[in-house]
Amino acid sequence: MTAEDQPGVWATVNDLHLSVAAVPEPSTYGMLLGGLGLVGYMARRKARKA
């Protein structure tokens, strides 16, 4: 009999292993540079209006 057959019984994970990448992926750097570029653009645009 499995956990799905019994009402009120939930299957659990006993050995959960999470791995962390030591080096970020290139897309992470791309998103970071894109975001910083947008922030810089907005700051420069705001400074010109004032």
Number of C-alpha atoms within 10 A of each C-alpha: 5 8 11 10 8 9 7 7 10 10 8 8 6 6 6 7 6 6 6 7 7 6 7 9 9 9 9 11 11 11 11 12 12 12 12 12 12 12 12 12 12 12 11 11 11 10 9 8 6 5
